[in-house]
Structure formats: structure tokens, C-alpha cells
Amino acid sequence: MTETKGKSAVPLLGQKCPNCRKRATLEFRPFCTKRCADVDLGRWLNEDYRIPGDENISNEDGVYDEE
């Protein structure tokens, strides 16, 4: 994602930023600013968001880990 230099952000009608609920912009869609996009990326990298799946995940040998 790039930062705006001298351009005004074009707001998208009817779309709101999933983080702060402000109007989303075309440049950082679906977010309103680079900051909100970076906050969301940080949440993914810190594993705050997870995609549901099986609890037992196989390792490279095909053996399931037991907890």
C-alpha cells in the first residue's frame, strides 16, 4: 500500500472501514487509511484472527500432534 502524496483520498459511498467504521477510501479499500490497514495486518501477523479448522494439524511426517 502506498501513501498519498498531494492527492485527496476518494471516499467510497456505503463502505465503512472494518476497524474504525469511518468511510472507506478507494486507495486503501476496504480501509479508510494506511494506519487502519496496518493495524489489521498487525492483527493477522500476531494471530489475533484465525481461520477455523481442525485442532489436530499434521506435521511434515503426516503424524498428528497430540495435546
N, CA, C and O atoms as CSV, one atom per row, in Angstrom:
chain,resi,resn,atom,element,x,y,z
A,1,MET,N,N,0.829,-1.175,0.000
A,1,MET,CA,C,0.000,0.000,0.000
A,1,MET,C,C,0.873,1.238,0.000
A,1,MET,O,O,1.910,1.288,0.662
A,2,THR,N,N,0.458,2.189,-0.719
A,2,THR,CA,C,1.241,3.402,-0.827
A,2,THR,C,C,0.563,4.546,-0.098
A,2,THR,O,O,-0.654,4.551,0.089
A,3,GLU,N,N,1.354,5.499,0.302
A,3,GLU,CA,C,0.801,6.667,0.961
A,3,GLU,C,C,0.429,7.710,-0.086
A,3,GLU,O,O,1.032,7.781,-1.156
A,4,THR,N,N,-0.574,8.515,0.243
A,4,THR,CA,C,-0.981,9.551,-0.694
A,4,THR,C,C,-0.015,10.720,-0.616
A,4,THR,O,O,0.397,11.125,0.471
A,5,LYS,N,N,0.348,11.264,-1.782
A,5,LYS,CA,C,1.240,12.421,-1.830
A,5,LYS,C,C,0.536,13.508,-2.623
A,5,LYS,O,O,0.548,13.497,-3.853
A,6,GLY,N,N,-0.076,14.444,-1.916
A,6,GLY,CA,C,-0.734,15.546,-2.572
A,6,GLY,C,C,-2.102,15.218,-3.137
A,6,GLY,O,O,-2.763,16.108,-3.671
A,7,LYS,N,N,-2.551,13.983,-3.042
A,7,LYS,CA,C,-3.853,13.592,-3.538
A,7,LYS,C,C,-4.826,13.531,-2.370
A,7,LYS,O,O,-4.445,13.223,-1.241
A,8,SER,N,N,-6.067,13.826,-2.652
A,8,SER,CA,C,-7.073,13.627,-1.620
A,8,SER,C,C,-7.640,12.228,-1.794
A,8,SER,O,O,-7.801,11.751,-2.917
A,9,ALA,N,N,-7.941,11.576,-0.686
A,9,ALA,CA,C,-8.476,10.226,-0.732
A,9,ALA,C,C,-9.916,10.270,-1.218
A,9,ALA,O,O,-10.702,11.113,-0.788
A,10,VAL,N,N,-10.251,9.359,-2.114
A,10,VAL,CA,C,-11.601,9.298,-2.663
A,10,VAL,C,C,-12.436,8.401,-1.759
A,10,VAL,O,O,-12.168,7.202,-1.677
A,11,PRO,N,N,-13.449,8.951,-1.073
A,11,PRO,CA,C,-14.281,8.120,-0.204
A,11,PRO,C,C,-15.199,7.215,-1.017
A,11,PRO,O,O,-15.650,7.587,-2.100
A,12,LEU,N,N,-15.467,6.043,-0.496
A,12,LEU,CA,C,-16.381,5.106,-1.141
A,12,LEU,C,C,-17.728,5.201,-0.440
A,12,LEU,O,O,-17.808,5.078,0.783
A,13,LEU,N,N,-18.758,5.414,-1.194
A,13,LEU,CA,C,-20.092,5.536,-0.620
A,13,LEU,C,C,-20.584,4.183,-0.132
A,13,LEU,O,O,-20.488,3.186,-0.848
A,14,GLY,N,N,-21.103,4.148,1.072
A,14,GLY,CA,C,-21.703,2.936,1.602
A,14,GLY,C,C,-20.729,1.926,2.176
A,14,GLY,O,O,-21.164,0.936,2.766
A,15,GLN,N,N,-19.438,2.133,2.029
A,15,GLN,CA,C,-18.468,1.203,2.590
A,15,GLN,C,C,-17.807,1.838,3.783
A,15,GLN,O,O,-17.386,2.994,3.733
A,16,LYS,N,N,-17.714,1.074,4.871
A,16,LYS,CA,C,-17.085,1.593,6.075
A,16,LYS,C,C,-15.862,0.752,6.420
A,16,LYS,O,O,-15.810,-0.447,6.148
A,17,CYS,N,N,-14.895,1.404,7.017
A,17,CYS,CA,C,-13.668,0.748,7.450
A,17,CYS,C,C,-14.008,-0.291,8.522
A,17,CYS,O,O,-14.727,0.031,9.467
A,18,PRO,N,N,-13.513,-1.522,8.402
A,18,PRO,CA,C,-13.827,-2.547,9.400
A,18,PRO,C,C,-13.205,-2.262,10.773
A,18,PRO,O,O,-13.639,-2.837,11.771
A,19,ASN,N,N,-12.200,-1.391,10.838
A,19,ASN,CA,C,-11.561,-1.091,12.120
A,19,ASN,C,C,-12.238,0.046,12.864
A,19,ASN,O,O,-12.593,-0.099,14.034
A,20,CYS,N,N,-12.418,1.177,12.193
A,20,CYS,CA,C,-12.892,2.377,12.894
A,20,CYS,C,C,-14.279,2.833,12.447
A,20,CYS,O,O,-14.833,3.775,13.014
A,21,ARG,N,N,-14.841,2.175,11.442
A,21,ARG,CA,C,-16.181,2.471,10.928
A,21,ARG,C,C,-16.298,3.808,10.203
A,21,ARG,O,O,-17.409,4.246,9.905
A,22,LYS,N,N,-15.170,4.468,9.912
A,22,LYS,CA,C,-15.212,5.683,9.089
A,22,LYS,C,C,-15.413,5.271,7.643
A,22,LYS,O,O,-15.326,4.087,7.319
A,23,ARG,N,N,-15.680,6.226,6.776
A,23,ARG,CA,C,-15.899,5.936,5.365
A,23,ARG,C,C,-14.601,5.431,4.732
A,23,ARG,O,O,-13.555,6.065,4.867
A,24,ALA,N,N,-14.669,4.297,4.046
A,24,ALA,CA,C,-13.505,3.703,3.387
A,24,ALA,C,C,-13.092,4.554,2.187
A,24,ALA,O,O,-13.913,5.265,1.607
A,25,THR,N,N,-11.809,4.472,1.823
A,25,THR,CA,C,-11.319,5.195,0.652
A,25,THR,C,C,-10.879,4.210,-0.419
A,25,THR,O,O,-10.535,3.064,-0.129
A,26,LEU,N,N,-10.895,4.669,-1.643
A,26,LEU,CA,C,-10.540,3.819,-2.778
A,26,LEU,C,C,-9.090,3.342,-2.681
A,26,LEU,O,O,-8.800,2.187,-2.995
A,27,GLU,N,N,-8.192,4.202,-2.258
A,27,GLU,CA,C,-6.775,3.850,-2.218
A,27,GLU,C,C,-6.460,2.741,-1.212
A,27,GLU,O,O,-5.602,1.900,-1.480
A,28,PHE,N,N,-7.133,2.724,-0.069
A,28,PHE,CA,C,-6.832,1.743,0.975
A,28,PHE,C,C,-7.975,0.766,1.191
A,28,PHE,O,O,-8.063,0.132,2.243
A,29,ARG,N,N,-8.844,0.641,0.207
A,29,ARG,CA,C,-10.026,-0.205,0.283
A,29,ARG,C,C,-9.712,-1.567,0.866
A,29,ARG,O,O,-8.750,-2.172,0.394
A,30,PRO,N,N,-10.404,-2.103,1.822
A,30,PRO,CA,C,-11.650,-1.645,2.423
A,30,PRO,C,C,-11.440,-0.731,3.634
A,30,PRO,O,O,-12.379,-0.494,4.394
A,31,PHE,N,N,-10.244,-0.226,3.818
A,31,PHE,CA,C,-9.941,0.599,4.984
A,31,PHE,C,C,-10.014,2.082,4.630
A,31,PHE,O,O,-10.121,2.447,3.459
A,32,CYS,N,N,-9.953,2.932,5.657
A,32,CYS,CA,C,-10.033,4.371,5.415
A,32,CYS,C,C,-8.649,4.995,5.265
A,32,CYS,O,O,-8.501,5.980,4.542
A,33,THR,N,N,-7.644,4.451,5.924
A,33,THR,CA,C,-6.285,4.998,5.875
A,33,THR,C,C,-5.261,3.874,5.910
A,33,THR,O,O,-5.594,2.720,6.174
A,34,LYS,N,N,-4.020,4.226,5.642
A,34,LYS,CA,C,-2.923,3.257,5.730
A,34,LYS,C,C,-2.787,2.740,7.155
A,34,LYS,O,O,-2.473,1.569,7.367
A,35,ARG,N,N,-3.023,3.617,8.134
A,35,ARG,CA,C,-2.916,3.207,9.531
A,35,ARG,C,C,-3.894,2.070,9.845
A,35,ARG,O,O,-3.501,1.079,10.461
A,36,CYS,N,N,-5.148,2.195,9.434
A,36,CYS,CA,C,-6.127,1.138,9.691
A,36,CYS,C,C,-5.755,-0.152,8.956
A,36,CYS,O,O,-5.950,-1.245,9.487
A,37,ALA,N,N,-5.222,-0.031,7.745
A,37,ALA,CA,C,-4.772,-1.209,7.007
A,37,ALA,C,C,-3.618,-1.887,7.740
A,37,ALA,O,O,-3.566,-3.114,7.824
A,38,ASP,N,N,-2.690,-1.084,8.271
A,38,ASP,CA,C,-1.545,-1.642,9.002
A,38,ASP,C,C,-1.965,-2.274,10.322
A,38,ASP,O,O,-1.405,-3.292,10.729
A,39,VAL,N,N,-2.946,-1.680,10.992
A,39,VAL,CA,C,-3.466,-2.261,12.239
A,39,VAL,C,C,-4.051,-3.638,11.959
A,39,VAL,O,O,-3.810,-4.584,12.709
A,40,ASP,N,N,-4.821,-3.753,10.879
A,40,ASP,CA,C,-5.414,-5.033,10.507
A,40,ASP,C,C,-4.342,-6.059,10.152
A,40,ASP,O,O,-4.435,-7.218,10.556
A,41,LEU,N,N,-3.325,-5.640,9.399
A,41,LEU,CA,C,-2.223,-6.540,9.057
A,41,LEU,C,C,-1.520,-7.023,10.319
A,41,LEU,O,O,-1.189,-8.203,10.435
A,42,GLY,N,N,-1.290,-6.119,11.262
A,42,GLY,CA,C,-0.665,-6.497,12.528
A,42,GLY,C,C,-1.476,-7.532,13.286
A,42,GLY,O,O,-0.913,-8.434,13.907
A,43,ARG,N,N,-2.789,-7.407,13.239
A,43,ARG,CA,C,-3.647,-8.396,13.910
A,43,ARG,C,C,-3.501,-9.767,13.279
A,43,ARG,O,O,-3.473,-10.775,13.984
A,44,TRP,N,N,-3.408,-9.816,11.942
A,44,TRP,CA,C,-3.202,-11.094,11.265
A,44,TRP,C,C,-1.829,-11.677,11.622
A,44,TRP,O,O,-1.710,-12.873,11.892
A,45,LEU,N,N,-0.802,-10.833,11.623
A,45,LEU,CA,C,0.551,-11.319,11.905
A,45,LEU,C,C,0.714,-11.772,13.355
A,45,LEU,O,O,1.514,-12.665,13.635
A,46,ASN,N,N,-0.028,-11.170,14.271
A,46,ASN,CA,C,0.004,-11.573,15.678
A,46,ASN,C,C,-0.951,-12.718,15.977
A,46,ASN,O,O,-1.108,-13.123,17.129
A,47,GLU,N,N,-1.590,-13.239,14.931
A,47,GLU,CA,C,-2.533,-14.346,15.019
A,47,GLU,C,C,-3.741,-14.017,15.882
A,47,GLU,O,O,-4.299,-14.901,16.532
A,48,ASP,N,N,-4.153,-12.736,15.895
A,48,ASP,CA,C,-5.389,-12.366,16.576
A,48,ASP,C,C,-6.594,-12.880,15.803
A,48,ASP,O,O,-7.621,-13.217,16.392
A,49,TYR,N,N,-6.462,-12.939,14.475
A,49,TYR,CA,C,-7.504,-13.512,13.636
A,49,TYR,C,C,-7.075,-14.929,13.296
A,49,TYR,O,O,-5.902,-15.190,13.033
A,50,ARG,N,N,-8.035,-15.836,13.306
A,50,ARG,CA,C,-7.728,-17.216,12.932
A,50,ARG,C,C,-8.845,-17.761,12.064
A,50,ARG,O,O,-10.015,-17.429,12.254
A,51,ILE,N,N,-8.483,-18.583,11.130
A,51,ILE,CA,C,-9.456,-19.247,10.284
A,51,ILE,C,C,-9.780,-20.578,10.945
A,51,ILE,O,O,-8.865,-21.352,11.227
A,52,PRO,N,N,-11.067,-20.874,11.206
A,52,PRO,CA,C,-11.417,-22.125,11.882
A,52,PRO,C,C,-10.971,-23.338,11.080
A,52,PRO,O,O,-11.013,-23.339,9.850
A,53,GLY,N,N,-10.547,-24.359,11.791
A,53,GLY,CA,C,-10.120,-25.586,11.144
A,53,GLY,C,C,-9.975,-26.689,12.171
A,53,GLY,O,O,-10.374,-26.524,13.324
A,54,ASP,N,N,-9.416,-27.799,11.769
A,54,ASP,CA,C,-9.211,-28.921,12.678
A,54,ASP,C,C,-8.181,-28.554,13.734
A,54,ASP,O,O,-7.207,-27.856,13.452
A,55,GLU,N,N,-8.406,-29.031,14.950
A,55,GLU,CA,C,-7.444,-28.758,16.019
A,55,GLU,C,C,-6.173,-29.565,15.828
A,55,GLU,O,O,-5.084,-29.094,16.157
A,56,ASN,N,N,-6.296,-30.764,15.306
A,56,ASN,CA,C,-5.126,-31.602,15.058
A,56,ASN,C,C,-4.573,-31.283,13.681
A,56,ASN,O,O,-5.200,-31.585,12.666
A,57,ILE,N,N,-3.418,-30.683,13.651
A,57,ILE,CA,C,-2.782,-30.326,12.385
A,57,ILE,C,C,-1.585,-31.250,12.194
A,57,ILE,O,O,-0.762,-31.408,13.096
A,58,SER,N,N,-1.496,-31.852,11.025
A,58,SER,CA,C,-0.405,-32.787,10.788
A,58,SER,C,C,0.897,-32.040,10.552
A,58,SER,O,O,0.907,-30.943,9.994
A,59,ASN,N,N,1.993,-32.647,10.985
A,59,ASN,CA,C,3.306,-32.068,10.719
A,59,ASN,C,C,3.840,-32.649,9.418
A,59,ASN,O,O,3.103,-33.329,8.704
A,60,GLU,N,N,5.082,-32.401,9.097
A,60,GLU,CA,C,5.651,-32.819,7.816
A,60,GLU,C,C,5.648,-34.339,7.628
A,60,GLU,O,O,5.585,-34.810,6.492
A,61,ASP,N,N,5.715,-35.121,8.721
A,61,ASP,CA,C,5.753,-36.578,8.625
A,61,ASP,C,C,4.360,-37.185,8.458
A,61,ASP,O,O,4.230,-38.395,8.273
A,62,GLY,N,N,3.326,-36.357,8.522
A,62,GLY,CA,C,1.973,-36.873,8.405
A,62,GLY,C,C,1.418,-37.385,9.721
A,62,GLY,O,O,0.328,-37.956,9.748
A,63,VAL,N,N,2.146,-37.193,10.812
A,63,VAL,CA,C,1.716,-37.636,12.129
A,63,VAL,C,C,1.030,-36.466,12.817
A,63,VAL,O,O,1.530,-35.342,12.785
A,64,TYR,N,N,-0.113,-36.727,13.436
A,64,TYR,CA,C,-0.848,-35.668,14.104
A,64,TYR,C,C,-0.241,-35.361,15.467
A,64,TYR,O,O,0.164,-36.260,16.204
A,65,ASP,N,N,-0.187,-34.078,15.782
A,65,ASP,CA,C,0.294,-33.651,17.098
A,65,ASP,C,C,-0.806,-33.884,18.109
A,65,ASP,O,O,-1.975,-33.612,17.838
A,66,GLU,N,N,-0.434,-34.390,19.279
A,66,GLU,CA,C,-1.408,-34.599,20.343
A,66,GLU,C,C,-1.124,-33.612,21.453
A,66,GLU,O,O,0.022,-33.412,21.855
A,67,GLU,N,N,-2.176,-33.005,21.933
A,67,GLU,CA,C,-2.007,-32.012,23.009
A,67,GLU,C,C,-2.505,-32.567,24.311
A,67,GLU,O,O,-2.449,-31.885,25.335
